Amino acid sequence: MDISTQTTDASPPTPQPGATERKRNARGTTRAGDRVFLGLSRGSGILLLVIMAAIAVFLTYRASLAISRDHGNFLTTFEWNTNLVPPTFGIAVLAFGTIVSSIIAMAIAVPIAVAIALFITHYSPRRLGGTIGYVIDLLAAVPSIVYGLWGALVLVPHMTGLFGWLDKYFGWTGIFSWDGGAPRTMLTVGILLAIMILPVITNVSREVFRQVPQMHEEAALALGATRWEVIRMSVLPFGRSGVISASMLGLGRALGETMAVATVLSPDFDIHASLLNPGGGTFAQNIASKFGEATPDARDALIASGLVLFVITLLVNGAARIIIQRRAEYSGANA
């Protein structure tokens, strides 16, 4: 056989036109649009971190100025009087009220929201489920001041019956004892916050439950499972991380709610053992009610309380992220 022919036959095949270009395009390194999008997305992430860091630095600096002038203990003082010389203020009552009202709201809203989401996605007829979903979407768009006015004019006057019933049957616990005062209390605030965060948790949970693979449900039904067993074995495990995320969104709104709480609550700087007695306060409500007439030193004190709320929110979201990562085997991405 001719040597030239062998050499020609043994030579590597010529690559197809455009193969190298397609390979580079797959890596996203050659097209101008890919480079622009990469730069924009990376810059957006960096910008978000810079903004968060700037907020933290600002709050920390102004809070340090206020705490250095505080005559009391910032964490344990049951008083907020920034007009004294030297000023005396603390966040004990505010932290207690914020956490207690948010816990009440979550305890009421999360089970109801999950039940509504399950009813819409797995029990109700399509038309009825669409109508309920539309109403919930409207509730999520209602401004907080409207909820606050409704709470002050409608909810508060109708809470006396519930307070009397709780005092009659559970007053012996001390938590639900009632002295007959106006029902502008932490329990009323918690119920109002539950109504406000209910649409948020319901909407997210509903969308998560709709992503459950149909084959999972059909397989459970084929094995003889009832409708509830399908939900318990297939739907809830799949949507667990989504429900946690929805709950954290609702909790974030409950922690930072301002006008609705300020409209309903009768604040004071004391911690009451009973949830039915007027009094207490929250970070957001205290800032909203005192910021307009505050002196520069008093504003620094309010900013210091805002820093504590900022830290609490970060801790809550960090805990939620840890829980979701530990439950990653149930996420929709891994289904």
Residue pairs with C-beta under 8 A, 6 or more apart in sequence:
21 30
24 30
25 31
25 34
28 34
28 35
28 38
29 35
55 310
56 310
59 303
59 304
59 306
59 307
59 310
60 307
62 299
62 300
62 303
62 304
63 300
63 303
63 304
63 307
65 300
66 297
66 300
66 301
66 303
66 304
67 74
67 304
69 86
69 87
69 297
69 300
70 77
70 86
70 87
70 88
70 89
70 90
70 301
71 84
71 86
71 87
71 88
72 79
72 88
72 89
72 90
73 90
74 89
74 90
74 91
74 304
75 90
75 91
75 92
76 90
76 92
77 88
77 89
77 90
77 91
77 92
78 90
78 92
78 93
78 269
78 270
78 271
79 88
79 89
79 90
79 269
80 89
80 90
80 93
80 94
80 269
80 286
80 290
80 301
81 87
81 88
81 89
82 89
82 294
82 295
82 297
82 298
82 301
83 295
83 298
87 297
87 298
87 301
89 301
91 283
91 304
91 305
91 308
92 271
93 268
93 269
93 270
93 271
93 280
93 281
94 281
94 282
94 283
94 286
94 305
94 308
95 283
95 308
95 312
96 271
96 280
97 186
97 189
97 280
97 281
97 282
98 255
98 282
98 283
98 284
98 309
98 312
99 312
100 186
100 190
100 275
100 280
101 186
101 189
101 190
101 193
101 254
101 261
101 280
101 282
102 190
102 193
102 251
102 254
102 255
103 190
104 186
104 187
104 189
104 190
104 191
104 193
104 194
104 275
105 190
105 191
105 193
105 194
105 196
105 197
105 250
105 251
105 254
106 194
106 197
106 247
106 250
106 251
106 254
107 194
108 190
108 191
108 194
109 193
109 194
109 195
109 197
109 198
109 201
109 250
110 201
110 243
110 247
110 250
112 194
112 198
113 198
113 201
113 202
113 205
113 246
113 250
114 201
114 205
114 243
116 132
116 136
116 198
116 202
116 206
117 202
117 205
117 206
117 208
117 209
118 209
118 231
118 235
119 129
119 132
120 129
120 132
120 133
120 206
121 129
121 206
121 209
121 210
122 209
122 227
122 230
122 231
122 235
123 227
124 132
133 203
133 206
136 198
136 199
136 202
136 203
137 199
137 203
139 198
139 199
140 199
140 200
140 203
144 196
144 257
144 258
144 259
144 260
145 259
145 260
145 263
147 192
147 195
147 196
147 260
148 192
148 259
148 260
148 261
148 262
148 263
148 264
149 263
151 188
151 192
151 260
151 263
151 264
152 263
152 264
155 188
155 191
155 192
155 264
156 182
156 183
156 184
156 188
156 264
159 183
159 187
159 188
159 191
160 183
163 178
163 183
163 187
163 276
164 178
166 176
166 178
166 276
167 176
167 177
167 178
167 276
170 176
171 177
171 178
174 273
174 274
175 273
175 274
175 275
176 274
176 275
176 276
177 273
177 274
177 276
177 277
178 274
178 276
178 277
179 277
181 277
181 278
182 266
182 278
183 276
183 278
184 264
184 265
184 266
184 278
185 265
185 266
185 275
185 276
185 277
185 278
185 279
185 280
186 265
186 272
186 275
186 279
186 280
187 275
187 276
188 264
188 265
189 261
189 264
189 265
189 282
190 275
192 260
192 261
192 264
193 253
193 254
193 257
193 260
193 261
196 253
196 254
196 257
196 260
197 250
197 251
197 253
197 254
198 250
200 246
200 249
200 250
200 253
201 243
201 246
201 247
201 249
201 250
203 246
204 242
204 243
204 245
204 246
204 249
205 239
205 242
205 243
205 246
207 242
208 238
208 239
208 242
208 243
208 246
208 332
209 235
209 238
209 239
209 242
211 238
211 239
211 332
212 234
212 235
212 238
212 239
212 332
212 335
213 238
213 335
216 234
216 238
216 335
217 230
217 234
217 235
219 234
220 229
220 230
220 233
220 234
221 230
225 233
237 330
238 330
238 332
238 335
239 332
240 327
240 330
241 324
241 327
241 328
241 330
241 331
241 332
242 331
242 332
244 320
244 323
244 324
244 327
245 320
245 324
247 320
248 316
248 317
248 320
251 316
252 313
252 316
252 317
255 283
255 284
255 309
255 312
255 313
255 316
256 284
256 309
256 313
257 282
257 284
258 284
258 285
258 287
258 288
259 288
261 282
261 284
261 285
262 285
262 288
262 289
265 278
265 280
265 281
265 282
265 285
266 278
266 279
267 279
267 280
267 281
267 285
267 286
267 289
268 278
268 279
268 280
268 281
269 281
270 279
270 280
271 280
272 279
272 280
283 305
283 306
283 308
283 309
284 309
286 302
286 305
287 302
287 305
287 306
290 298
290 302
291 299
291 302
294 301
294 302
324 331
328 334
